Amino acid sequence: MSTSPETTTAGVETGRGRTVAVSLSRRSAFVDGMRAAVDALVDETARLYLEDDVPWVVGYSGGKDSTAVLQLVWLAISQIPAEQRHKTVHVITTDTLVENPIVAAWVSRSLDVLGETAEAQGLPIEPHRLTPAVEDSFWVNLIGRGYPAPRPKFRWCTERLKIKPSNTFIRSVVRSHGEAILVLGVRKAESQARAKTMAAAAAAGRVRDRLSPNVSLPNSLVYSPIEDWTNDDVWTFLMQVDNPWGYSNRDLLTLYQGASSDGECPLVVDSTTPSCGSSRFGCWTCTLVDQDKSMTAMITNDADKEWMSPLLELRNALDLGDDRNLRDFRRMNGSVQLYGPDQQPIHDQQPIHGPYLQSARHDWLRRLLAAQTEIRQYGPENVRDIELITMAELEEIRRIWVVDKHEFEDALPRIYEQATGQPYTGPELSERLALGRTEVEILAELCGDDRLHFEMVRELLDVEQRHRLKVRRSGLFGALESALSKGFYDDAEDAAARARRRKAVLAGEVDALDPLDVADGWVQRSDEHTDGAAE
């Protein structure tokens, strides 16, 4: 298949056992002029809107692509007679609660203006700001549960922060109406991976004109009106067509310009010239990239945005190449698991590190609250009430520490007061705790440097306290055994050695059993024989 210099070819798996060659064009969609292309898309969008009663859900991030799509939808609905605007267009934006605060403020204000203008114009457009459930938030998982900062191989954040809130909303629309149409600003020119995904969806078959099935959400279809637009097409449209809800597209361009490393939008003269506005915004805590280029550029390019420096410093602190010294040698469930290449001898394999240690979680909370306090004190007037972590998140972190992790010293209020200089307004928990703060300090002193011993005794006391007043104390012995099995080791090396030995037993490399393997239940003895069973 021959291609021009402006196209590339990729093989796309259709899901039907065959691969098709797809041309991924980098040519402008405006070859016959921008106005003609836009008018055709507006007419198409209006026609699709009138075809049925299925509600639309427009994904809006405040960025250039979603803004362009929303403008097209707005222009299309505006030209439809009022009596025919028979179904709602839901505009949803997902606020992860750790978005770049400049962008978050921009999007929040845009939603407000959008809603007011739609109501004034009599358009059935409803904005919705979605947030993750408190138990799914970034800080509850990192500081509360101790999940390490996200990595490509442990990307726990995207599903919780972005996908679940939007999918929950879309499913609610589907339950109410039987179906939903998603209008998205995805473009083939974003990347080859994006182009291949969209081409595969098209190859699988359009179920209606211009609508593709959504493989992840049943009873939902996808409409991508600008799928063939280039980056420059998007900016041309935004700069030449006024924003219909009264927000400034030129301010949006300035936002992108400020997030570019050189602070300039070059004149595009040929295919080798980088286009303006290719910057991407996201979570300021993101450690899935080597560095936060957009926030770094904002701080560098604009003295008025230097107040974000504490955020960048905290983000860089989270992005450790090797954070094993901050993490438990046990997994979240208390087990010790080994890793190593397939051919590596068992005795050389090392434990898979688990959640952040209590000391590390305390330190992350202290740093976060210190950053929030510094910005409130020294930042510009419009960020004096910035909330990097909500009270609901703090209370959930506190619950996880005290209830799930048995850390009944209840350190969160003290950390909060030390870091912010303000009293903590959460409820008192002293009546529900196994020991008071003074007693916990005495216990820690008695255990000395033996942190494992301290944690085990603390959990045993907490388990007993919880079962003390129960009429039926079922589950007590199981909970006590769990606490003992997690903490009976001498230290981390002893735990690793025991895990290696058990793995060697399962591999048939060692025959003799350790009496402790029977005592803690890893090996269960019967009258006839002894069986080895991994936890």
RADA-V207904 format. One record per residue. N is the residue number from 1. RES is the residue in three letters. PSI is psi in degrees with one decimal (999 if undefined). Layout:
((N:RES:PSI) (N:RES:PSI))
This chain:
((1:MET:120.8) (2:SER:145.2) (3:THR:153.7) (4:SER:167.7) (5:PRO:-17.0) (6:GLU:6.5) (7:THR:157.9) (8:THR:162.8) (9:THR:137.7) (10:ALA:147.1) (11:GLY:130.1) (12:VAL:125.4) (13:GLU:123.7) (14:THR:-12.7) (15:GLY:1.1) (16:ARG:24.5) (17:GLY:11.8) (18:ARG:157.6) (19:THR:135.8) (20:VAL:149.6) (21:ALA:128.7) (22:VAL:130.9) (23:SER:123.7) (24:LEU:94.9) (25:SER:140.0) (26:ARG:12.2) (27:ARG:152.4) (28:SER:143.3) (29:ALA:-2.7) (30:PHE:34.3) (31:VAL:-27.9) (32:ASP:15.1) (33:GLY:142.0) (34:MET:-44.9) (35:ARG:-42.9) (36:ALA:-42.2) (37:ALA:-42.4) (38:VAL:-44.0) (39:ASP:-40.6) (40:ALA:-41.0) (41:LEU:-38.5) (42:VAL:-43.8) (43:ASP:-42.1) (44:GLU:-44.0) (45:THR:-43.0) (46:ALA:-41.2) (47:ARG:-44.0) (48:LEU:-36.8) (49:TYR:-39.7) (50:LEU:-9.5) (51:GLU:-27.8) (52:ASP:-175.2) (53:ASP:14.3) (54:VAL:123.9) (55:PRO:152.4) (56:TRP:146.8) (57:VAL:112.2) (58:VAL:123.8) (59:GLY:121.8) (60:TYR:117.4) (61:SER:-10.7) (62:GLY:-7.6) (63:GLY:179.7) (64:LYS:-43.4) (65:ASP:-47.5) (66:SER:-31.3) (67:THR:-41.9) (68:ALA:-43.5) (69:VAL:-44.5) (70:LEU:-36.0) (71:GLN:-43.4) (72:LEU:-43.8) (73:VAL:-44.2) (74:TRP:-47.0) (75:LEU:-38.0) (76:ALA:-45.9) (77:ILE:-33.2) (78:SER:-30.8) (79:GLN:-5.0) (80:ILE:134.9) (81:PRO:144.3) (82:ALA:-38.8) (83:GLU:-12.9) (84:GLN:-0.3) (85:ARG:75.3) (86:HIS:-5.5) (87:LYS:154.3) (88:THR:141.6) (89:VAL:109.3) (90:HIS:126.5) (91:VAL:114.0) (92:ILE:139.0) (93:THR:137.9) (94:THR:114.9) (95:ASP:111.6) (96:THR:-6.9) (97:LEU:-2.0) (98:VAL:28.9) (99:GLU:155.5) (100:ASN:120.4) (101:PRO:-29.2) (102:ILE:-45.8) (103:VAL:-40.4) (104:ALA:-42.2) (105:ALA:-39.7) (106:TRP:-48.7) (107:VAL:-42.0) (108:SER:-45.2) (109:ARG:-38.5) (110:SER:-41.3) (111:LEU:-40.6) (112:ASP:-48.9) (113:VAL:-41.6) (114:LEU:-47.8) (115:GLY:-42.4) (116:GLU:-43.3) (117:THR:-40.7) (118:ALA:-42.1) (119:GLU:-41.9) (120:ALA:-34.0) (121:GLN:-0.8) (122:GLY:30.5) (123:LEU:140.7) (124:PRO:51.1) (125:ILE:121.6) (126:GLU:119.4) (127:PRO:148.2) (128:HIS:126.2) (129:ARG:115.5) (130:LEU:142.2) (131:THR:155.2) (132:PRO:153.1) (133:ALA:149.6) (134:VAL:-36.7) (135:GLU:-12.4) (136:ASP:-1.9) (137:SER:160.6) (138:PHE:-50.4) (139:TRP:-31.0) (140:VAL:-38.8) (141:ASN:-40.0) (142:LEU:-50.8) (143:ILE:-36.4) (144:GLY:-65.3) (145:ARG:-23.1) (146:GLY:16.5) (147:TYR:132.9) (148:PRO:158.8) (149:ALA:136.8) (150:PRO:144.3) (151:ARG:159.7) (152:PRO:-32.8) (153:LYS:-7.3) (154:PHE:70.0) (155:ARG:69.7) (156:TRP:-11.2) (157:CYS:-41.2) (158:THR:-46.6) (159:GLU:-45.7) (160:ARG:-42.1) (161:LEU:-32.9) (162:LYS:-49.6) (163:ILE:-47.7) (164:LYS:-46.5) (165:PRO:-44.5) (166:SER:-41.9) (167:ASN:-35.6) (168:THR:-42.5) (169:PHE:-46.2) (170:ILE:-41.8) (171:ARG:-33.7) (172:SER:-36.3) (173:VAL:-42.7) (174:VAL:-42.2) (175:ARG:-35.6) (176:SER:-31.9) (177:HIS:-3.1) (178:GLY:-18.9) (179:GLU:160.4) (180:ALA:149.0) (181:ILE:121.4) (182:LEU:127.7) (183:VAL:113.6) (184:LEU:153.4) (185:GLY:38.0) (186:VAL:145.3) (187:ARG:142.7) (188:LYS:-31.7) (189:ALA:-7.0) (190:GLU:-41.2) (191:SER:162.9) (192:GLN:-35.8) (193:ALA:-43.1) (194:ARG:-43.0) (195:ALA:-41.0) (196:LYS:-39.9) (197:THR:-45.3) (198:MET:-36.3) (199:ALA:-37.8) (200:ALA:-40.2) (201:ALA:-39.9) (202:ALA:-39.7) (203:ALA:-28.2) (204:ALA:-15.2) (205:GLY:127.6) (206:ARG:127.7) (207:VAL:-26.4) (208:ARG:167.1) (209:ASP:117.5) (210:ARG:4.9) (211:LEU:133.1) (212:SER:148.4) (213:PRO:146.3) (214:ASN:111.3) (215:VAL:-22.9) (216:SER:-17.4) (217:LEU:105.3) (218:PRO:149.1) (219:ASN:27.9) (220:SER:142.1) (221:LEU:158.2) (222:VAL:130.1) (223:TYR:123.2) (224:SER:82.2) (225:PRO:-29.5) (226:ILE:27.0) (227:GLU:-27.0) (228:ASP:3.9) (229:TRP:148.2) (230:THR:172.0) (231:ASN:-42.1) (232:ASP:-32.1) (233:ASP:-43.5) (234:VAL:-48.5) (235:TRP:-35.4) (236:THR:-45.9) (237:PHE:-47.1) (238:LEU:-32.9) (239:MET:-24.3) (240:GLN:-13.9) (241:VAL:118.4) (242:ASP:144.3) (243:ASN:121.4) (244:PRO:-17.1) (245:TRP:10.0) (246:GLY:7.7) (247:TYR:160.1) (248:SER:115.1) (249:ASN:-26.7) (250:ARG:-35.0) (251:ASP:-34.7) (252:LEU:-42.9) (253:LEU:-42.3) (254:THR:-37.7) (255:LEU:-46.1) (256:TYR:-40.6) (257:GLN:-40.8) (258:GLY:-19.4) (259:ALA:5.5) (260:SER:142.9) (261:SER:-32.8) (262:ASP:-7.5) (263:GLY:13.3) (264:GLU:153.3) (265:CYS:107.2) (266:PRO:156.3) (267:LEU:121.5) (268:VAL:116.7) (269:VAL:-20.9) (270:ASP:-179.8) (271:SER:-12.6) (272:THR:-8.5) (273:THR:127.2) (274:PRO:137.7) (275:SER:149.3) (276:CYS:151.7) (277:GLY:24.8) (278:SER:3.0) (279:SER:152.8) (280:ARG:139.7) (281:PHE:153.2) (282:GLY:-154.4) (283:CYS:136.2) (284:TRP:-14.8) (285:THR:1.5) (286:CYS:124.2) (287:THR:16.1) (288:LEU:-8.8) (289:VAL:158.1) (290:ASP:-37.0) (291:GLN:153.9) (292:ASP:90.6) (293:LYS:-37.7) (294:SER:-44.5) (295:MET:-37.4) (296:THR:-44.2) (297:ALA:-40.1) (298:MET:-45.4) (299:ILE:-39.7) (300:THR:-39.8) (301:ASN:-20.7) (302:ASP:112.8) (303:ALA:-25.5) (304:ASP:-10.7) (305:LYS:11.1) (306:GLU:-18.0) (307:TRP:-16.6) (308:MET:-2.9) (309:SER:-41.5) (310:PRO:-31.8) (311:LEU:-44.7) (312:LEU:-38.9) (313:GLU:-42.0) (314:LEU:-40.8) (315:ARG:-42.9) (316:ASN:-32.7) (317:ALA:-36.6) (318:LEU:-29.1) (319:ASP:63.1) (320:LEU:137.4) (321:GLY:-37.6) (322:ASP:106.6) (323:ASP:20.8) (324:ARG:-28.0) (325:ASN:-15.0) (326:LEU:-3.4) (327:ARG:152.7) (328:ASP:147.1) (329:PHE:-8.5) (330:ARG:153.6) (331:ARG:177.5) (332:MET:-34.0) (333:ASN:4.4) (334:GLY:-5.6) (335:SER:158.2) (336:VAL:116.9) (337:GLN:146.9) (338:LEU:154.9) (339:TYR:157.8) (340:GLY:161.0) (341:PRO:154.8) (342:ASP:-38.3) (343:GLN:1.5) (344:GLN:133.6) (345:PRO:146.0) (346:ILE:-37.6) (347:HIS:-10.9) (348:ASP:-5.7) (349:GLN:147.4) (350:GLN:157.1) (351:PRO:146.0) (352:ILE:116.4) (353:HIS:147.6) (354:GLY:-136.7) (355:PRO:167.1) (356:TYR:143.3) (357:LEU:162.2) (358:GLN:-41.8) (359:SER:-38.7) (360:ALA:-41.1) (361:ARG:-40.4) (362:HIS:-41.0) (363:ASP:-40.6) (364:TRP:-41.5) (365:LEU:-41.9) (366:ARG:-43.5) (367:ARG:-41.0) (368:LEU:-46.9) (369:LEU:-34.7) (370:ALA:-40.3) (371:ALA:-42.8) (372:GLN:-43.1) (373:THR:-41.4) (374:GLU:-42.7) (375:ILE:-40.7) (376:ARG:-33.6) (377:GLN:-40.3) (378:TYR:-6.3) (379:GLY:171.9) (380:PRO:167.8) (381:GLU:-36.8) (382:ASN:-5.9) (383:VAL:14.7) (384:ARG:-17.3) (385:ASP:23.0) (386:ILE:141.2) (387:GLU:98.4) (388:LEU:-25.1) (389:ILE:135.0) (390:THR:162.6) (391:MET:-35.3) (392:ALA:-40.1) (393:GLU:-42.4) (394:LEU:-42.6) (395:GLU:-35.0) (396:GLU:-39.5) (397:ILE:-44.2) (398:ARG:-44.2) (399:ARG:-44.2) (400:ILE:-45.2) (401:TRP:-49.4) (402:VAL:-44.3) (403:VAL:-55.0) (404:ASP:-36.8) (405:LYS:2.4) (406:HIS:26.1) (407:GLU:70.3) (408:PHE:4.7) (409:GLU:-11.7) (410:ASP:64.3) (411:ALA:-16.5) (412:LEU:-47.4) (413:PRO:-39.1) (414:ARG:-43.1) (415:ILE:-43.0) (416:TYR:-48.0) (417:GLU:-37.3) (418:GLN:-39.5) (419:ALA:-31.8) (420:THR:-20.9) (421:GLY:11.6) (422:GLN:149.6) (423:PRO:145.3) (424:TYR:130.3) (425:THR:6.2) (426:GLY:167.8) (427:PRO:158.5) (428:GLU:140.4) (429:LEU:2.6) (430:SER:-35.0) (431:GLU:-18.9) (432:ARG:0.1) (433:LEU:146.7) (434:ALA:-39.4) (435:LEU:155.8) (436:GLY:174.9) (437:ARG:-41.2) (438:THR:-44.2) (439:GLU:-37.6) (440:VAL:-40.4) (441:GLU:-38.6) (442:ILE:-42.7) (443:LEU:-44.7) (444:ALA:-38.4) (445:GLU:-40.4) (446:LEU:-36.3) (447:CYS:-17.0) (448:GLY:-130.2) (449:ASP:-2.7) (450:ASP:82.3) (451:ARG:-37.1) (452:LEU:-42.2) (453:HIS:-44.3) (454:PHE:-47.0) (455:GLU:-38.3) (456:MET:-47.9) (457:VAL:-40.9) (458:ARG:-44.4) (459:GLU:-39.5) (460:LEU:-42.9) (461:LEU:-40.4) (462:ASP:-42.4) (463:VAL:-46.1) (464:GLU:-41.9) (465:GLN:-42.3) (466:ARG:-31.7) (467:HIS:-7.5) (468:ARG:-43.5) (469:LEU:5.9) (470:LYS:140.2) (471:VAL:-44.7) (472:ARG:123.2) (473:ARG:35.1) (474:SER:140.7) (475:GLY:-10.0) (476:LEU:-51.8) (477:PHE:-35.7) (478:GLY:-40.8) (479:ALA:-38.1) (480:LEU:-43.1) (481:GLU:-37.9) (482:SER:-43.3) (483:ALA:-41.1) (484:LEU:-41.1) (485:SER:-27.3) (486:LYS:-23.2) (487:GLY:11.4) (488:PHE:-4.0) (489:TYR:156.5) (490:ASP:-42.3) (491:ASP:-173.1) (492:ALA:-37.5) (493:GLU:-38.1) (494:ASP:-41.0) (495:ALA:-41.6) (496:ALA:-41.7) (497:ALA:-41.1) (498:ARG:-40.4) (499:ALA:-39.0) (500:ARG:-41.1) (501:ARG:-42.4) (502:ARG:-37.9) (503:LYS:-36.8) (504:ALA:-37.3) (505:VAL:-46.6) (506:LEU:-31.0) (507:ALA:-3.5) (508:GLY:13.8) (509:GLU:-17.8) (510:VAL:134.9) (511:ASP:-40.0) (512:ALA:142.9) (513:LEU:143.9) (514:ASP:131.9) (515:PRO:-31.5) (516:LEU:-25.2) (517:ASP:-30.3) (518:VAL:-42.0) (519:ALA:-37.5) (520:ASP:5.3) (521:GLY:-2.6) (522:TRP:-36.9) (523:VAL:128.4) (524:GLN:125.2) (525:ARG:135.6) (526:SER:177.4) (527:ASP:-33.4) (528:GLU:-34.0) (529:HIS:175.2) (530:THR:127.0) (531:ASP:138.2) (532:GLY:131.4) (533:ALA:120.5) (534:ALA:150.5) (535:GLU:999))
